[in-house]
Amino acid sequence: MSSIEGNSLVKNHFHGPAVYFIRRINHNFGFSYLSDNFNQFGYEAKIASDDHAIYSKMVHPDDYPIINTRIRETIASKESQYRIEYRIIAKKGEIRHISEYGNVHYVGDDPVNIEGYFLDCTYVKNLENKATEWEHGFQELVGTSLAGIYIIQNETYVYVNDRLASIFGYESKELIGEPADKIAVPKERKRVFENLRRRLEGEKVAPYTIKGLHKQGYQIEVQVMASLISYQGSQAVIGTVIDLQGSKEVFQRLKMSEAILENTIEGVVVTDAGGRIEWVNPAFTDITGYSADEVIGKNPRILKSDRHTKNFYENMWKSIQLEGFWSGEIWNRRKNGEVYPELLTITAIRNKEEQTEYYVSIFNDLTERVKTEEKLEYQKYHDALTGLPNRFLLIDRMAVAMARAKSQKSIFAVFILNIDRFRRINDTLGHLAGDQLIEAFSNRLRKVMREGDTISRLVGDEFAILVNPVTNVNAAVVVAEKILKSLEKPFYVENQEVYMTVSIGIGLFPGDGDNPDQMIMHAEMAMFQAKKFGKNRYRLYSEDMHKETLVRLEMENDIRKGLEQYEFEMYYQPQVQLATGEIKGAESLMRWKHVVKGQIPPGTFIPAAEESGLMVPLGIYTMKRVFAQSEKWKQKGFQEALISFNLSPIQFQQSDLYDQIKWILSETEADPAMLELEITENTAMVDIEYAINSLKRIKKLGIRVAMDDFGTGYSSLALLSRLPVDKLKIDRSFVSGIEKNADKQTIVAAMVGMCQQLGIEVVAEGVEEEVEKNFLLKVGCDMIQGYYYSPAVPADRFENMMKNRMFVDKNRFFF
């Protein structure tokens, strides 16, 4: 409970334009105390403080959320002070504008209550004693306070107003230069200096009640509230003192003090009834650039920006004359010529006869807010890295293009571009280099495309281009070819020459979609087709692609479910020593028996897994099953059976592949010496340096390396000696029909001879005929794999084969 709320001596109450309040800390921040001058709005203060619903009904419905939101934000950020501007509806129905100033009090981190005041900016009572000189008039308007006002600097009073002096029975001049604790009883003096020190150190100190010492020697109870300010170039404390004993003069008037206005961030201008400026505060100079001397006696129209019409100003002054105030946003001009936005409130100050004697204008510079709003608006529709329009802006422009195309019977095209193998650039050169390449790519697109075309970055390495209009399909194709042609020149990133290609999908309107999202989706389908058929090319969307996508999505879902339900099995195809017929190992091959669809061939589900990103979890699944099976066979004594497992190109490019294999070895406790990793020649040749380094790390774990499909790639013979390969597998395309093809015989013989020189084992794949076997034996091939001996079989059947140890002829075992 605050000191005012809990003090039974508070009998009299504040009067005047500013209403003192205490808000509760609860869900609606209702009032626990309102000063009596709240009745100026037609309601009794005590009833309104007891019943929050009265005040909530008074607040304009559009503004009510502002109050709770602002107070909650203040408490959430642990701030102590806030200011809110809102409207209320007085009992007679008139709209009044309110400025509320609050101070949140905390105990530790917990808010206790909120004390402050709110000021009716719509109407201010006429000064009771108008002086002939402006200084006196100003002091009456804003300098004379219902409370005592003081400024303490270096622990002494450097300013006290008459009201403060009278509370303690002094004249103002008697207290100037006196120590800060002079008007406190002895036991309170230490507390005065302690609170003063805390204020000077920047600490927020809640209003507090102390016992003061009157000049005549008796005690009086007062409430003190203070703030830190800069006074004449040095730190000082400005504060208010309220006599809680019931001084009638204190509770008759409540106005802002001159010291407060001098330090407010809002610009304040006071003019006479004729519109001539009589006073401005320092914030006015800070905002406009005009000093007080330059504007006193002049009309505020010197700030006019010429951005508003004559009708705008006529309506403004009409509102002031009829309602006594105007509030809104306006553009004005600084002394240096810069036009800036401000939030302006003009209030007419009237005397008892309702004649206007002054106009008080209060304004806030909205420049930073407008800049922030413009920046946020820009960021909402643009990519942060490249500055290109993002998906939101692209869709907006596509919607406009669709409307125009429908009315003009025209055509436009949407291109979806995806950078090929961009992940490899991030993994090898780093993400910073990847960002630089994205920027360079976007700049090259800007040079290729027309100024009116919209180039958009959708996400990561995917871009979109809206070309509007295009004359026909051929024109769209020309654009795609132009983009591909522009990428033939290299990019330079991190002092390295980088070549880049893209896959492009094209959608045309009308025909390829009824809305922007559908157009983008269909163009993406075409882009995926371009990737599927070799990358660095374009594809036009067709309805068949949509059907194919639906089939692929169904396949992806089936694969996910199949992994969860262990539908995938590992089969093993024997690798047989040609010279002896002995089984030396096997290649593990995945088979899928769908619970509904039955057997699904690898040629169907492997491409779907690669396109959907499921190849990595499938690869991990494979390694877990193969590693565990290998360990089981070792425990059964089949220690010479080397089991190979395949890595897809996508899995091989995983930056954490080494960690994956190491972890699975640990989990299964498999012997790495019984395992062999297979990668295809094309996979290794994507990035030869990466392949060499990655394979060397894996070999350090004890796992052997085999190169599959050898002879189907490019430049492999020259690089084979650099790769850490233990085994080479000759592709079936060289084996099939070898007895009839002299070229194949020469090539295979050369491969075998080269491997013998390099100390690399050779396995020929796909051997089905005896003549093929005999030729391979003749040229010195080490092992064969194929239907001649056995297709891939389940683990239990392969285990039976290993028990028999060797073949002597096709499908016959030696016992």
C-alpha positions in Angstrom: 0.0 0.0 0.0 1.4 3.4 -0.9 1.9 6.2 1.6 -1.0 8.2 0.2 -3.3 5.3 0.0 -2.6 4.2 3.5 -2.6 7.6 5.2 -5.8 8.5 7.1 -4.8 12.1 7.3 -5.3 12.6 3.6 -8.6 14.5 3.8 -8.3 17.2 1.2 -7.6 16.5 -2.4 -6.0 17.9 -5.5 -7.8 20.4 -7.7 -6.8 21.7 -11.1 -6.1 20.2 -14.6 -3.8 17.4 -13.5 -5.4 14.4 -11.7 -3.1 12.5 -9.2 -3.7 8.8 -9.2 -2.5 5.4 -7.9 -3.0 2.4 -10.1 -3.2 -1.2 -8.8 -1.0 -3.9 -10.3 -3.5 -6.4 -11.6 -4.9 -7.5 -15.0 -6.6 -4.2 -15.8 -4.5 -1.7 -13.7 -7.5 -0.2 -12.0 -7.3 2.8 -9.7 -7.0 2.6 -5.9 -6.9 6.4 -5.6 -7.9 9.4 -7.7 -7.6 13.0 -6.5 -10.9 14.9 -6.2 -10.3 17.0 -9.3 -11.2 13.9 -11.3 -14.8 15.3 -11.0 -13.9 17.8 -13.7 -14.9 14.9 -16.1 -18.4 14.6 -14.5 -17.6 11.6 -12.3 -16.9 11.3 -8.6 -13.3 10.3 -7.9 -14.0 7.9 -5.1 -16.6 6.0 -7.1 -14.4 5.8 -10.1 -11.4 4.5 -8.0 -13.6 1.9 -6.4 -15.2 0.8 -9.7 -12.7 0.4 -12.5 -15.6 -0.2 -15.0 -16.5 3.5 -14.8 -13.1 4.6 -16.0 -12.8 1.9 -18.6 -16.1 3.1 -20.1 -14.8 6.6 -20.1 -11.8 5.7 -22.2 -12.3 5.9 -25.9 -12.8 2.2 -27.1 -10.1 2.6 -29.8 -7.6 3.8 -27.1 -8.3 1.5 -24.2 -5.9 -1.3 -25.4 -3.1 1.4 -25.6 -3.2 1.9 -21.8 -2.8 -1.7 -20.8 -0.3 -2.5 -23.5 2.0 0.5 -22.6 1.9 -0.3 -18.9 2.6 -4.0 -19.5 5.5 -3.1 -21.7 6.9 -0.8 -19.1 6.7 -3.6 -16.4 8.0 -6.3 -18.7 11.1 -4.2 -19.5 11.6 -3.3 -15.8 11.3 0.4 -16.6 10.0 2.8 -13.9 8.3 5.6 -15.9 6.0 5.8 -18.9 3.9 8.3 -20.7 0.6 7.6 -22.5 -1.7 9.8 -24.7 -5.3 8.7 -25.1 -8.9 10.0 -25.3 -11.7 9.8 -22.8 -15.4 10.6 -23.0 -16.6 12.8 -20.2 -20.0 12.3 -18.7 -21.6 15.0 -20.9 -20.3 13.1 -24.0 -17.4 15.5 -25.0 -14.1 13.9 -26.1 -11.1 15.0 -24.1 -7.4 14.3 -24.8 -5.4 13.0 -21.8 -1.6 12.9 -21.2 -0.8 10.3 -18.5 2.6 10.2 -16.7 3.2 7.2 -14.4 5.9 5.9 -12.1 6.0 2.2 -11.5 7.2 1.3 -8.0 9.0 -2.0 -7.4 10.0 -4.1 -4.4 12.9 -6.1 -5.7 11.8 -7.1 -9.2 8.1 -7.1 -8.3 5.9 -4.1 -9.3 3.9 -2.9 -6.3 1.8 0.0 -7.6 1.9 2.9 -10.1 1.7 6.6 -9.0 1.4 9.5 -11.3 -0.9 12.1 -12.8 -2.8 12.7 -16.0 -3.4 16.0 -17.6 -6.5 17.2 -19.6 -4.8 18.6 -22.6 -8.1 19.7 -24.1 -8.9 22.4 -21.6 -6.8 24.3 -19.1 -8.2 26.7 -16.6 -7.5 30.3 -17.2 -4.7 31.7 -15.1 -6.2 33.2 -12.0 -3.9 36.2 -11.8 -2.7 37.2 -15.2 0.5 39.3 -15.0 1.4 42.0 -17.4 4.8 40.5 -18.1 5.3 37.2 -19.8 7.6 35.7 -17.2 5.0 36.1 -14.5 2.3 34.7 -16.8 4.5 31.7 -17.7 5.1 30.9 -14.0 1.4 31.0 -13.4 0.8 28.7 -16.3 3.5 26.1 -15.8 5.8 27.2 -13.0 3.5 27.4 -10.0 2.9 24.0 -8.6 0.4 22.7 -6.2 3.4 21.1 -4.5 6.6 22.5 -3.2 9.3 22.3 -5.9 13.1 22.2 -5.2 16.4 21.6 -6.9 19.3 20.2 -4.9 22.9 20.4 -6.2 26.0 19.5 -4.2 23.7 18.6 -1.3 22.3 22.1 -1.0 19.2 23.9 -2.2 19.9 25.9 -5.3 16.2 26.6 -6.0 12.9 26.4 -4.0 9.6 27.8 -5.0 7.4 29.8 -2.7 5.1 26.9 -2.1 7.9 24.7 -0.7 9.1 27.5 1.5 5.6 28.2 2.9 5.1 24.6 3.8 8.0 24.8 6.3 7.3 28.4 7.3 10.2 30.0 5.4 10.7 32.5 2.6 12.4 31.0 -0.5 15.6 33.0 -0.1 16.0 31.6 3.4 16.5 28.1 2.1 18.7 28.8 -0.9 22.2 27.5 -0.1 21.1 25.6 2.9 21.8 21.8 3.3 19.3 19.3 1.8 18.3 18.0 5.3 17.5 21.4 6.8 13.8 20.9 6.7 13.8 17.2 8.0 13.6 16.1 11.6 17.0 14.9 12.9 16.1 11.2 12.7 15.2 11.6 9.0 18.3 13.5 7.9 20.4 10.4 7.2 17.5 9.1 5.0 17.4 12.3 3.0 21.0 12.1 2.1 20.8 8.4 1.3 17.9 8.9 -1.1 19.7 11.9 -2.6 22.8 9.7 -3.2 20.7 6.9 -4.8 19.1 9.4 -7.2 22.5 10.9 -8.2 23.7 7.3 -9.0 20.8 6.8 -11.4 18.7 4.6 -9.1 14.9 4.9 -9.3 13.6 5.8 -5.9 9.9 5.6 -5.2 8.0 8.5 -3.6 8.4 8.3 0.2 6.9 10.0 3.3 9.1 11.7 5.9 8.7 13.9 8.9 9.5 17.5 8.1 10.5 20.2 10.6 8.6 23.5 10.4 10.4 26.7 11.2 8.3 27.1 14.3 9.6 23.8 15.6 6.7 21.4 15.1 6.7 18.3 12.8 4.7 18.0 9.6 4.3 14.9 7.4 5.2 15.4 3.7 5.6 13.2 0.7 8.7 13.6 -1.5 9.1 12.6 -5.2 12.3 13.4 -7.1 14.1 12.9 -10.4 17.7 13.3 -11.7 18.2 16.3 -14.1 21.1 18.3 -15.5 21.1 21.8 -14.0 23.4 24.5 -15.3 25.7 21.9 -16.7 25.9 19.6 -13.7 23.9 16.8 -12.1 21.1 17.8 -9.8 17.9 16.4 -8.3 14.6 18.1 -8.9 11.7 17.1 -6.6 8.2 17.9 -5.3 7.1 18.0 -1.7 3.4 17.6 -0.9 2.0 18.6 2.5 0.0 15.6 3.7 -1.3 17.6 6.7 -3.9 19.2 4.4 -2.6 22.6 3.1 -5.6 23.9 1.2 -3.4 25.9 -1.1 -1.5 22.8 -2.2 -4.6 20.9 -3.1 -6.2 23.7 -5.0 -3.9 23.8 -8.0 -1.7 21.2 -9.9 0.3 22.5 -12.8 3.6 21.5 -14.5 6.6 23.3 -13.1 8.9 25.3 -15.3 11.8 23.0 -14.5 9.8 20.0 -15.8 9.0 21.7 -19.1 12.6 22.8 -19.5 13.7 19.2 -19.4 10.9 17.5 -21.4 11.8 15.9 -24.7 8.6 17.3 -26.3 8.8 20.7 -28.0 6.5 23.3 -26.4 5.4 26.6 -28.0 3.1 29.2 -26.3 1.5 31.9 -28.5 -0.8 34.7 -27.7 -4.3 34.8 -29.0 -3.1 36.4 -32.2 -0.7 33.5 -32.9 2.6 35.3 -32.0 5.1 33.1 -30.3 5.8 34.2 -26.7 7.8 31.2 -25.3 9.4 28.0 -26.5 11.3 25.4 -24.5 14.8 24.0 -25.2 13.3 20.9 -26.9 11.7 23.2 -29.5 15.2 24.4 -30.4 16.6 20.9 -30.5 13.9 19.7 -32.9 13.5 22.7 -35.2 16.9 24.3 -35.1 15.5 27.7 -34.3 16.6 29.5 -31.1 14.1 31.2 -28.8 15.4 34.6 -30.0 14.7 33.7 -33.6 11.1 32.8 -33.1 9.7 35.0 -30.3 7.2 37.4 -31.7 6.8 35.4 -35.0 4.0 33.2 -36.2 4.5 29.4 -36.1 3.9 29.3 -39.8 7.7 29.8 -40.2 7.8 26.0 -39.7 5.3 25.4 -42.5 6.4 22.6 -44.9 4.0 23.3 -47.8 3.1 19.6 -47.8 -0.5 20.2 -46.6 -3.4 21.9 -48.4 -5.2 25.1 -47.4 -8.1 22.9 -46.4 -6.0 20.9 -44.0 -5.1 24.1 -42.0 -8.7 25.4 -42.2 -10.0 22.2 -40.6 -7.3 22.3 -37.9 -8.2 25.8 -36.8 -11.9 25.0 -37.0 -11.4 22.2 -34.5 -9.4 24.4 -32.2 -12.1 27.1 -32.2 -15.0 24.7 -31.7 -13.4 22.1 -29.4 -10.5 24.0 -27.9 -7.9 21.6 -29.3 -6.5 19.8 -32.3 -4.2 16.8 -32.4 -2.7 14.9 -35.2 0.4 14.2 -37.4 1.8 17.1 -39.4 4.8 17.8 -41.6 6.9 20.8 -40.7 10.2 22.3 -41.8 13.4 22.7 -39.7 15.6 25.8 -40.0 18.0 23.9 -42.3 15.2 23.2 -44.7 14.6 19.5 -43.8 11.0 18.5 -43.8 10.1 16.2 -40.9 7.0 14.6 -39.4 5.7 15.4 -35.9 2.8 14.6 -33.6 1.3 17.9 -32.7 -1.3 18.9 -30.1 -2.6 22.5 -30.0 -4.7 23.5 -27.0 -6.6 26.9 -26.6 -6.1 28.4 -23.1 -9.3 30.3 -22.2 -10.3 32.7 -19.4 -13.4 32.7 -17.3 -15.3 34.3 -20.1 -14.3 31.5 -22.5 -12.1 33.9 -24.4 -8.9 32.4 -25.9 -5.8 34.1 -24.4 -3.0 31.6 -25.3 -2.4 28.6 -27.5 -0.1 25.9 -26.1 1.4 23.5 -28.7 3.2 20.3 -27.7 4.9 18.2 -30.4 7.1 15.1 -30.8 9.6 14.6 -33.6 8.5 11.5 -35.4 11.5 11.3 -37.8 13.0 8.2 -36.2 9.7 6.5 -35.9 9.0 7.1 -39.6 12.4 5.9 -40.6 12.0 2.8 -38.5 8.6 2.1 -40.0 10.0 2.6 -43.5 12.9 0.3 -42.7 10.6 -2.4 -41.3 8.3 -2.1 -44.3 11.3 -2.6 -46.6 12.6 -5.5 -44.6 9.2 -7.1 -44.7 9.3 -7.3 -48.5 13.0 -7.7 -49.2 15.8 -10.2 -48.7 18.3 -9.1 -46.1 21.4 -10.4 -47.9 20.8 -9.4 -51.5 18.2 -6.6 -51.2 16.1 -8.5 -53.7 12.3 -8.7 -53.3 11.4 -11.7 -51.1 8.5 -14.2 -51.6 5.9 -11.7 -50.2 6.7 -9.0 -52.7 7.0 -11.5 -55.5 3.5 -12.9 -54.8 2.1 -9.4 -54.6 3.6 -8.5 -58.0 2.4 -11.8 -59.5 -1.1 -11.0 -58.3 -0.9 -7.7 -60.1 0.5 -9.4 -63.2 -2.3 -11.9 -63.2 -5.0 -9.2 -63.1 -3.3 -7.3 -65.9 -2.8 -10.5 -68.0 -6.5 -11.3 -67.7 -7.6 -7.9 -68.8 -5.0 -7.5 -71.6 -5.0 -11.1 -72.7 -1.3 -11.2 -72.2 1.3 -13.8 -71.0 3.9 -13.7 -68.3 6.4 -16.3 -67.1 7.7 -17.3 -63.7 11.2 -18.9 -63.5 12.4 -20.8 -60.4 16.2 -21.1 -60.2 18.1 -23.4 -57.8 21.9 -23.3 -57.6 23.3 -26.8 -58.3 25.4 -28.3 -55.5 25.4 -25.1 -53.5 25.8 -27.1 -50.3 29.2 -28.2 -51.4 30.3 -24.6 -51.6 29.2 -23.9 -48.1 30.9 -27.1 -46.8 34.2 -26.5 -48.6 34.6 -22.7 -48.6 32.4 -21.8 -45.6 29.0 -20.0 -45.2 30.6 -16.5 -45.6 31.8 -17.5 -49.0 28.4 -19.0 -49.7 26.8 -15.7 -48.9 29.3 -13.8 -51.1 28.4 -16.2 -54.0 24.7 -15.6 -53.4 25.3 -11.9 -53.7 27.4 -12.2 -56.8 24.8 -14.5 -58.4 22.0 -12.0 -57.7 24.1 -9.2 -59.2 24.7 -11.2 -62.3 21.0 -11.9 -62.6 20.4 -8.1 -62.4 22.6 -7.6 -65.4 20.9 -10.3 -67.4 17.3 -9.4 -66.8 15.3 -6.3 -67.9 14.8 -3.5 -65.4 11.1 -4.2 -65.2 11.5 -7.9 -64.4 11.2 -8.9 -60.7 14.1 -11.0 -59.4 13.3 -12.5 -56.0 15.3 -14.6 -53.5 12.9 -17.1 -52.1 15.0 -19.0 -49.6 18.7 -20.1 -49.4 19.9 -20.9 -52.9 16.5 -20.7 -54.6 15.5 -17.6 -56.7 12.5 -16.6 -58.7 12.1 -14.3 -61.6 8.8 -12.8 -62.9 9.1 -11.8 -66.5 6.1 -9.7 -67.6 5.1 -9.8 -70.3 6.5 -12.5 -72.6 5.2 -12.9 -76.1 5.1 -16.7 -76.2 6.8 -19.9 -74.9 9.8 -19.5 -77.1 10.5 -16.1 -75.6 10.5 -17.7 -72.1 13.0 -20.3 -73.3 15.3 -17.6 -74.7 15.4 -16.0 -71.3 16.3 -19.3 -69.6 19.0 -19.9 -72.1 20.3 -16.4 -71.6 20.6 -17.1 -67.8 22.4 -20.4 -68.4 24.8 -18.7 -70.8 25.6 -15.9 -68.3 26.8 -18.5 -65.8 29.5 -19.9 -68.1 31.9 -17.3 -66.8 33.3 -18.1 -63.3 32.7 -16.2 -60.0 35.5 -15.2 -57.8 35.0 -15.9 -54.1 37.6 -15.8 -51.3 40.3 -15.4 -54.1 39.1 -18.7 -55.7 37.5 -19.2 -59.1 34.1 -20.9 -58.7 31.9 -22.2 -61.5 28.2 -22.4 -60.9 25.2 -23.8 -62.7 21.5 -23.6 -62.0 18.5 -25.7 -62.7 15.5 -23.7 -64.0 11.8 -24.4 -63.9 9.4 -22.3 -66.0 5.7 -21.7 -65.5 3.5 -19.7 -67.8 0.3 -17.7 -67.2 -2.3 -18.4 -68.2 -2.2 -22.2 -68.1 0.2 -23.2 -65.4 -1.7 -22.0 -62.3 -4.6 -20.0 -61.1 -2.9 -18.1 -58.3 0.7 -17.0 -57.4 1.3 -19.9 -55.0 0.2 -22.5 -57.5 2.4 -20.9 -60.2 5.4 -21.0 -58.0 4.7 -24.6 -57.0 4.4 -25.7 -60.6 7.6 -23.9 -61.7 9.4 -25.6 -58.8 8.2 -29.0 -60.1 9.7 -28.1 -63.4 13.0 -27.1 -61.7 13.2 -30.4 -59.9 12.7 -32.1 -63.3 15.7 -30.1 -64.6 17.8 -31.3 -61.6 16.7 -34.9 -62.1 17.8 -34.9 -65.7 21.3 -33.6 -65.1 21.2 -30.1 -63.8 22.4 -27.0 -65.6 19.3 -27.0 -67.8 15.7 -25.7 -67.9 12.3 -27.5 -68.0 8.8 -26.2 -68.8 6.0 -27.2 -66.5 3.6 -29.8 -67.7 0.6 -31.5 -66.2 2.5 -34.8 -66.1 4.9 -33.3 -63.7 2.1 -32.7 -61.3 1.0 -36.3 -61.5 4.6 -37.4 -61.1 4.9 -35.2 -58.0 1.9 -36.7 -56.4 3.3 -40.2 -57.0 6.7 -39.0 -55.5 5.0 -37.6 -52.5 3.2 -40.9 -51.9 6.5 -42.7 -52.3 8.2 -40.4 -49.8 5.4 -41.0 -47.2 5.7 -44.8 -47.8 9.5 -44.6 -47.3 9.1 -42.8 -44.0 6.6 -45.3 -42.8 8.8 -48.1 -44.1 11.7 -46.9 -42.0 9.6 -46.6 -38.9 8.2 -50.2 -39.4 11.5 -51.8 -40.5 10.1 -52.8 -43.9 13.6 -52.5 -45.5 15.8 -55.6 -45.5 19.4 -56.1 -46.4 20.3 -58.7 -49.0 23.8 -59.9 -49.7 25.4 -60.8 -53.0 28.5 -63.0 -52.7 31.9 -61.9 -54.1 33.7 -65.0 -55.2 37.5 -65.5 -55.6 37.9 -66.6 -59.3 40.9 -68.8 -58.8 39.4 -70.8 -55.9 35.7 -70.3 -56.0 35.9 -69.2 -52.3 33.4 -66.6 -51.0 35.5 -63.7 -49.9 32.7 -61.3 -49.0 29.4 -59.7 -50.2 27.9 -56.5 -51.2 24.9 -55.5 -49.1 21.9 -54.3 -51.1 18.7 -52.9 -49.8 15.3 -54.5 -50.6 11.9 -53.1 -49.7 8.9 -55.3 -49.1 6.0 -52.8 -48.8 3.3 -54.0 -46.4 0.6 -53.4 -49.1 2.4 -53.0 -52.5 4.8 -55.9 -52.0 8.3 -55.8 -53.4 9.4 -52.3 -54.6 12.6 -52.3 -56.7 15.5 -50.1 -55.7 15.3 -48.3 -59.0 12.0 -47.0 -57.9 12.5 -46.0 -54.3 16.2 -44.9 -54.4 15.6 -41.9 -56.8 12.6 -40.8 -54.7 14.7 -41.0 -51.5 17.4 -38.9 -53.1 15.0 -36.2 -54.3 13.2 -36.0 -51.0 16.3 -35.9 -48.7 15.5 -39.3 -47.3 18.7 -40.9 -48.6 20.6 -39.8 -45.5 18.3 -41.6 -43.0 18.1 -44.6 -45.4 21.9 -44.7 -45.5 22.2 -44.6 -41.7 19.6 -47.4 -41.5 21.7 -49.4 -43.9 24.9 -49.0 -42.0 23.3 -49.9 -38.7 21.8 -53.1 -40.1 25.0 -54.1 -42.0 27.4 -53.3 -39.1 25.3 -55.2 -36.7 25.0 -58.2 -39.1 28.7 -58.2 -39.7 29.4 -58.4 -36.0 27.0 -61.3 -35.6 28.8 -63.2 -38.4 32.1 -62.5 -36.8 30.8 -64.0 -33.5 29.8 -67.1 -35.5 33.3 -67.5 -36.9 32.9 -66.0 -40.4 35.8 -63.6 -39.9 37.0 -63.6 -43.5 33.7 -62.4 -45.0 34.2 -58.7 -45.9 30.8 -57.0 -46.1 30.5 -53.8 -48.3 27.9 -51.1 -47.9 27.0 -48.4 -50.4 27.0 -44.6 -49.8 24.9 -42.5 -52.1 26.3 -39.2 -53.4 24.1 -37.2 -51.1 25.2 -39.2 -48.0 28.9 -39.0 -49.0 28.6 -35.2 -49.2 27.4 -35.0 -45.6 29.9 -33.0 -43.5 29.4 -35.2 -40.5 29.7 -38.6 -42.4 32.9 -39.5 -40.5 31.1 -38.9 -37.2 28.1 -40.9 -38.3 30.2 -44.0 -39.2 32.3 -43.7 -36.0 29.1 -43.5 -33.9 27.5 -46.5 -35.6 30.7 -48.5 -35.1 30.6 -47.7 -31.4 26.8 -48.5 -31.1 27.0 -51.9 -32.9 30.5 -52.8 -31.7 31.3 -54.0 -35.2 34.8 -54.8 -36.3 35.8 -52.2 -39.0 38.2 -54.7 -40.6 35.2 -56.7 -41.8 33.6 -53.7 -43.4 34.1 -52.0 -46.8 32.6 -48.7 -48.0 31.6 -48.4 -51.7 31.2 -45.2 -53.5 30.7 -44.7 -57.3 33.3 -43.2 -59.5 31.0 -40.2 -60.3 30.5 -39.5 -56.6 34.2 -39.3 -56.0 34.8 -37.1 -59.1 32.3 -34.4 -57.9 35.0 -33.0 -55.7 38.2 -35.0 -55.9 40.0 -33.3 -53.1 37.1 -33.6 -50.8 36.8 -37.3 -51.7 40.4 -38.0 -51.0 40.4 -36.3 -47.6 37.1 -37.9 -46.6 38.1 -41.4 -47.6 41.4 -41.1 -45.9 39.7 -40.3 -42.6 37.3 -43.2 -42.9 40.2 -45.6 -43.7 41.8 -44.5 -40.4 38.8 -46.1 -38.7 39.9 -49.5 -40.2 37.2 -49.6 -42.9 38.3 -50.6 -46.5 37.2 -48.5 -49.5 35.9 -49.8 -52.9 35.2 -47.8 -56.0 32.0 -49.0 -57.8 30.9 -48.6 -61.4 34.5 -48.0 -62.5 35.0 -46.9 -66.1 31.7 -45.1 -66.4 33.0 -41.7 -65.2 35.6 -39.3 -66.6 39.3 -38.6 -66.0 39.4 -41.4 -63.5 42.4 -43.3 -64.7 44.7 -40.4 -64.1 43.3 -39.8 -60.6 42.9 -43.4 -59.4 46.4 -43.5 -58.0 45.6 -40.5 -55.7 42.4 -42.1 -54.3 42.9 -44.3 -51.1 41.1 -47.2 -52.8 41.5 -50.9 -51.8 39.2 -52.4 -54.4 38.0 -51.5 -57.8 34.7 -52.8 -59.2 34.4 -53.0 -63.0 30.9 -52.0 -64.2 28.6 -54.6 -65.7 28.5 -52.6 -69.0 32.1 -53.7 -69.7 31.5 -57.3 -68.8 28.2 -58.1 -70.6 29.0 -59.6 -74.0 32.8 -59.2 -73.5 33.5 -62.4 -75.4 32.2 -60.8 -78.6 33.6 -57.3 -78.2 37.4 -56.7 -78.7 37.2 -53.1 -77.3 35.7 -54.3 -74.1 38.3 -57.0 -73.8 41.1 -54.4 -74.2 39.6 -52.0 -71.7 39.0 -54.6 -69.0 42.4 -56.1 -69.5 43.9 -52.6 -69.2 41.9 -52.0 -66.0 43.0 -55.2 -64.4 46.6 -54.7 -65.4 46.6 -51.1 -64.0 45.1 -52.3 -60.7 47.7 -55.0 -60.4 50.4 -52.4 -60.7 48.7 -50.2 -58.1 48.1 -53.2 -55.7 44.3 -52.8 -55.9 41.9 -55.8 -55.9 39.5 -56.1 -58.9 35.9 -57.2 -58.8 33.9 -57.6 -62.0 30.2 -57.0 -61.5 27.2 -58.5 -63.3 28.9 -61.7 -64.4 26.2 -64.1 -65.7 27.8 -66.3 -68.3 30.6 -68.8 -68.1 32.5 -67.3 -71.0 32.5 -64.0 -69.2 33.9 -65.7 -66.1 36.6 -67.5 -68.1 37.8 -64.3 -69.8 38.1 -62.5 -66.5 40.0 -65.4 -65.0 42.3 -65.3 -68.0 43.2 -61.6 -67.6 43.9 -62.0 -63.9 40.7 -60.5 -62.4 40.6 -61.3 -58.6 36.9 -61.7 -57.9 33.5 -61.7 -59.6 30.0 -60.9 -58.5 26.8 -61.7 -60.3 24.1 -64.1 -61.2 26.6 -66.6 -62.5 27.1 -67.7 -58.8 24.2 -66.0 -57.0 21.8 -63.1 -56.9 21.6 -61.0 -53.7 20.0 -63.2 -51.0 18.7 -62.7 -47.4 21.1 -62.8 -44.5 20.2 -66.4 -43.5 20.8 -67.8 -47.0 24.1 -66.0 -47.3 25.1 -67.4 -43.9 24.4 -70.9 -45.3 26.6 -70.1 -48.3 29.5 -69.0 -46.0 29.2 -72.3 -44.0 29.9 -74.1 -47.3 32.8 -71.8 -47.9 33.1 -72.0 -51.7 31.6 -72.7 -55.1 33.1 -75.2 -57.6 30.7 -74.3 -60.4 27.5 -72.3 -60.9 25.2 -72.8 -58.0 27.2 -75.9 -56.7 29.0 -75.9 -53.5 32.1 -77.7 -52.4 31.5 -79.5 -49.1 
